[in-house]
Structure formats: C-alpha cells, structure tokens
C-alpha cells in the first residue's frame, strides 16, 4: 500500500473545487441537448444497418427468384406481388 500524499490530495481537492457547478439549468440544458444528439446518431446508425441488411435480403430473394424462373420451375417462387416491393 502506498503512503498518503497529503500535498497531492490538497492539489486534487483544489482542482475539484475550482470546477464549475454541474447542477445549473444551463448545464442541464446543454447536457440534455448533447445526450439527445448522441442518441439520435445511435438510432440513425441502427436504421442504416437495418436498411442495409434488408436490402441484402431483398437482393438474395430476387436472385433466388431469377434462378427459379430461368429453370422453368415454381419452386422458391415468392407469393404473388401485393404492392410492398
């Protein structure tokens, strides 16, 4: 165990006491705005990833449909179009 360094503890205490108060309305407002911006970035990243995965899946279905249609078979043919593609 290290011995207590009283001088270092005084400097740390001085530094902490010189920091601005974090419980002001301005700080809360700015923190909330920054937090919301970060959360929005996370949501947009998730939506981008989901859209990419959905696009890949649609591409695979279309490739499978093209292969099935070129062989003249009905196996693997998606159900009739219902207006969502």
C-alpha positions as CSV (number, residue, x, y, z in Angstrom):
1,X,0.0,0.0,0.0
2,X,1.3,3.5,-0.9
3,X,1.6,6.2,1.8
4,X,-0.9,9.1,1.6
5,X,0.5,12.1,-0.3
6,X,-1.2,15.0,1.5
7,X,0.2,17.6,-0.9
8,X,-1.3,15.6,-3.9
9,X,-4.6,15.3,-2.1
10,X,-4.7,19.1,-1.5
11,X,-4.0,19.8,-5.2
12,X,-6.8,17.4,-6.2
13,X,-9.2,19.0,-3.8
14,X,-8.3,22.4,-5.1
15,X,-8.8,21.3,-8.7
16,X,-12.2,19.7,-7.9
17,X,-13.4,22.8,-6.1
18,X,-12.4,25.0,-9.0
19,X,-14.6,23.1,-11.4
20,X,-17.9,24.8,-12.2
21,X,-21.1,23.6,-10.6
22,X,-22.8,20.9,-12.7
23,X,-26.2,21.4,-11.3
24,X,-27.1,24.6,-13.1
25,X,-30.1,24.9,-15.5
26,X,-27.7,25.9,-18.3
27,X,-25.6,22.7,-17.8
28,X,-28.6,20.5,-17.6
29,X,-30.0,22.0,-20.9
30,X,-26.6,21.6,-22.7
31,X,-26.2,18.1,-21.4
32,X,-29.6,17.1,-22.5
33,X,-29.0,18.5,-26.0
34,X,-25.7,16.6,-26.3
35,X,-27.3,13.4,-25.0
36,X,-30.1,13.7,-27.4
37,X,-27.7,14.3,-30.3
38,X,-25.7,11.2,-29.4
39,X,-28.8,9.1,-29.1
40,X,-30.1,10.3,-32.4
41,X,-26.7,9.3,-34.0
42,X,-27.1,5.8,-32.5
43,X,-30.6,5.5,-33.8
44,X,-29.6,6.6,-37.3
45,X,-26.7,4.2,-37.3
46,X,-29.1,1.3,-36.4
47,X,-31.5,2.3,-39.1
48,X,-28.7,2.4,-41.6
49,X,-27.6,-1.1,-40.7
50,X,-31.1,-2.4,-40.7
51,X,-31.8,-0.9,-44.1
52,X,-28.6,-2.4,-45.5
53,X,-29.5,-5.9,-44.1
54,X,-33.0,-5.6,-45.6
55,X,-31.6,-4.6,-49.0
56,X,-29.2,-7.6,-48.9
57,X,-32.1,-9.9,-48.1
58,X,-34.2,-8.5,-50.9
59,X,-31.3,-8.9,-53.3
60,X,-30.9,-12.6,-52.3
61,X,-34.7,-13.2,-52.7
62,X,-34.6,-11.6,-56.2
63,X,-31.5,-13.7,-57.2
64,X,-33.3,-16.9,-56.0
65,X,-36.4,-15.9,-57.9
66,X,-34.5,-15.2,-61.1
67,X,-32.7,-18.6,-60.8
68,X,-36.0,-20.4,-60.2
69,X,-37.7,-18.6,-63.1
70,X,-34.9,-19.3,-65.5
71,X,-35.1,-23.1,-64.8
72,X,-38.8,-23.0,-65.5
73,X,-39.8,-24.3,-62.1
74,X,-42.1,-22.9,-59.5
75,X,-40.0,-23.9,-56.5
76,X,-38.8,-21.0,-54.5
77,X,-41.1,-18.5,-56.3
78,X,-42.3,-15.9,-53.9
79,X,-46.0,-15.4,-53.4
80,X,-47.8,-13.0,-55.8
81,X,-46.9,-9.3,-55.6
82,X,-49.0,-7.5,-53.0
83,X,-47.7,-4.0,-53.6
84,X,-45.0,-4.0,-51.0
85,X,-41.9,-4.5,-53.2
